[in-house]
């Protein structure tokens, strides 16, 4: 029994795909940010990641993974990550946040990813700053215990 195998037009080779990196160079807004724990930004004395509950720790890892995959800007990240996630600007005039701003330039801004799911006993904050030019997401601190900003 003979079977006719269709022959593709042209030379029969599959054309190469355009790599995502080339597309990102043409349109940098689609290129995700790299994640950094650079000493200039990371405040180990403020970070509580090492003692987090299992529930918070697993959600923090998901958020960090989502940053690496989806963070091309704040709106895109919020639309792609865990529902209920907020991004809040942290004012450098509040003394409670002074340690987070220590060593940073005056024009650098710190933001907070706030995630709370009370019925699952999840409540943490991930503080970060962005280098837009180099597309780097600098982690400043991760906390379960929150700063008392009501005083």
Buried (B, 14 or more C-beta within 10 A) or exposed (E): EEEEEEEEEEEEEEEEEEEEEEEBEEEEEEBBBBBBEEEEBBBEEBBBBEEBEEBBBEBBEEBBEBBEEBBBEEEBBBEEBBEEBEBEEBEBEEEBBEBBBEEBEEEBEBBBBBBEBEEEEBBBBBBBBBBEEEBBBBBBBBBBEEBEEEE
